[in-house]
Amino acid sequence: MASLIDTVYIELSKPTIIFGIKLWILITICIGLFIFLILCCIITCCCRKSSKKHKVGSYSKNPNLEKIVTVPSNQSLVPPNQSLVPDQVQIDVNKTEHRLSVTSNRHASNRHSSARSYRINRSTSDIELDSIAPLEISPMAWVRWFTLRELNDATDIFSNDNVIGEGQYGIVYRGVLPDGTWLAVKWLFNSRGQAENEFKAEVEALGHIRHKNLVTLLGYCLEGSSRMLVYEYVDNGNLNQWLHKDVMQVSPLTWDMRLDILIGIAKG
Ligand SMILES: Nc1ncnc2c1ncn2[C@@H]1O[C@H](COP(=O)(O)OP(=O)(O)OP(=O)(O)O)[C@@H](O)[C@H]1O
């Protein structure tokens, strides 16, 4: 045993052909370099991850926004031309990727019809559309496609101060466009099929009609997994407040007025 140790010691102490460095020193340097390289790889990976997280964090006050901004910019769903008004929007849901197709006959720069297709990778977009049939929205006469950026700017990145209400399907934010137009932006909850159905029903129905008793749908936003409906802002409080005396001590609504409201709603 002792002789074996002696032999190993002698072998390790022999100078090598590399600058005559002893073998044990050379082995130590190699092991050190190996560990150093592994550490470098780990640090590089961590830095990349944290810089991605930083981009998301600085963009979103609202945690829901994380889902949107994690879609890489080269796969952006925003049509490069923001004034493009789509005649048809279709999302094809596939096991590995989703494809959003936008077809438009009205294009800001030319009068020809155009079709665009945006691809999203499942792994990066985190879209939860598995159980949803392809969404098709038929041509809309009035409604406009808002980008998420426009709505972020309008609502101060969906700040809590701008929350004006919450319904069954989403939270409603007050917003204002650069031209001074006030908006009510309903951000639909991402509850899979339900939000999708509400989105489609509202766009299909309100996108085609104008009535003095119905709030006007100005447009919608369809980006990543977000579904938003953009209405004209009506600063009248809501029916609940009027019926349950939130506006005054006693509800100012007489039975005749209530009947009128009911008939008005029915007409709408
Ligand atoms: N266009 C708007 N202008 C001003 N406030 C609005 C507008 N739309 C909605 N709100 C406010 O947001 C609240 C929630 O609206 P939302 O449409 O989500 O739900 P709802 O109509 O109250 O009920 P439901 O969920 O059954 O549709 C309303 O009660 C109202 O206070």
The ligand as an SDF file (V2000), in Angstrom:
LIG
                    3D

 31 33  0  0  0  0  0  0  0  0999 V2000
  -69.2790   52.0710  -21.1300 N   0  0  0  0  0  0  0  0  0  0  0  0
  -69.1820   52.2450  -19.8230 C   0  0  0  0  0  0  0  0  0  0  0  0
  -69.0400   53.4910  -19.3110 N   0  0  0  0  0  0  0  0  0  0  0  0
  -68.9220   53.6720  -17.9830 C   0  0  0  0  0  0  0  0  0  0  0  0
  -68.9340   52.6810  -17.0850 N   0  0  0  0  0  0  0  0  0  0  0  0
  -69.0600   51.4250  -17.5260 C   0  0  0  0  0  0  0  0  0  0  0  0
  -69.2070   51.1410  -18.9180 C   0  0  0  0  0  0  0  0  0  0  0  0
  -69.3170   49.8140  -19.0780 N   0  0  0  0  0  0  0  0  0  0  0  0
  -69.2640   49.2940  -17.8520 C   0  0  0  0  0  0  0  0  0  0  0  0
  -69.1190   50.2360  -16.9150 N   0  0  0  0  0  0  0  0  0  0  0  0
  -69.0230   50.0650  -15.4600 C   0  0  0  0  0  0  0  0  0  0  0  0
  -68.4460   48.7960  -15.2130 O   0  0  0  0  0  0  0  0  0  0  0  0
  -69.3670   47.9640  -14.4830 C   0  0  0  0  0  0  0  0  0  0  0  0
  -69.2310   46.5410  -14.9690 C   0  0  0  0  0  0  0  0  0  0  0  0
  -69.6910   46.4760  -16.2890 O   0  0  0  0  0  0  0  0  0  0  0  0
  -69.8780   45.0940  -17.0400 P   0  0  0  0  0  0  0  0  0  0  0  0
  -70.4230   45.3630  -18.3730 O   0  0  0  0  0  0  0  0  0  0  0  0
  -68.5980   44.3330  -16.9570 O   0  0  0  0  0  0  0  0  0  0  0  0
  -70.8500   44.2790  -16.1420 O   0  0  0  0  0  0  0  0  0  0  0  0
  -72.3940   44.4490  -15.9090 P   0  0  0  0  0  0  0  0  0  0  0  0
  -73.0480   44.9900  -17.1310 O   0  0  0  0  0  0  0  0  0  0  0  0
  -72.5500   45.2480  -14.6470 O   0  0  0  0  0  0  0  0  0  0  0  0
  -72.8470   42.9680  -15.6440 O   0  0  0  0  0  0  0  0  0  0  0  0
  -72.5590   41.6790  -16.5020 P   0  0  0  0  0  0  0  0  0  0  0  0
  -71.2780   41.1480  -15.9950 O   0  0  0  0  0  0  0  0  0  0  0  0
  -73.6980   40.7950  -16.1980 O   0  0  0  0  0  0  0  0  0  0  0  0
  -72.4890   42.0640  -17.9610 O   0  0  0  0  0  0  0  0  0  0  0  0
  -70.7230   48.5840  -14.7560 C   0  0  0  0  0  0  0  0  0  0  0  0
  -71.5930   48.3090  -13.6920 O   0  0  0  0  0  0  0  0  0  0  0  0
  -70.4000   50.0650  -14.8600 C   0  0  0  0  0  0  0  0  0  0  0  0
  -70.3090   50.6390  -13.5730 O   0  0  0  0  0  0  0  0  0  0  0  0
  1  2  1  0
  2  3  1  0
  2  7  2  0
  3  4  2  0
  4  5  1  0
  5  6  2  0
  6  7  1  0
  6 10  1  0
  7  8  1  0
  8  9  2  0
  9 10  1  0
 10 11  1  0
 11 12  1  0
 11 30  1  0
 12 13  1  0
 13 14  1  0
 13 28  1  0
 14 15  1  0
 15 16  1  0
 16 17  2  0
 16 18  1  0
 16 19  1  0
 19 20  1  0
 20 21  2  0
 20 22  1  0
 20 23  1  0
 23 24  1  0
 24 25  2  0
 24 26  1  0
 24 27  1  0
 28 29  1  0
 28 30  1  0
 30 31  1  0
M  END
$$$$
